[in-house]
Amino acid sequence: MWWPTPDIAPQRKDDPGPLFPWQALAMQGIGAWPDPARVAFYLNGKPRDELVEPKVLLDLLARYGYEVTDNMTNAQQKRAIVAFQMHFRPARWDGVADRETLAIAEALLESYGQG
């Protein structure tokens, strides 16, 4: 079972990182993982690396439970995106607000609700 946490705060602490077995744990019922079919649905045939407006992605991360505020610096915004990507897209965590990261966030919110 997954419990949402209100304390996803990449500005204050680091998650274990991209090598941590997040997906394997989720498959055992510990934690969340996006459904690949729903990620594909939200990609809607668009390129995974297509840039999106960072604010749109950050708003979704805030809804999911990440500590995101309107007065964050660009560096802080990037750190929040990197933290999300390391957890849910460990193959590429560059901090860029792209279509795939957005689709992952949308799929997670659909499956697990708002944090």
PyMOL commands that set and color helices and strands:
alter all, ss='L'
color gray80, all
select helices_A, chain A and resi 22-27+36-43+54-64+74-88+99-112
alter helices_A, ss='H'
color red, helices_A
deselect
rebuild
show_as cartoon
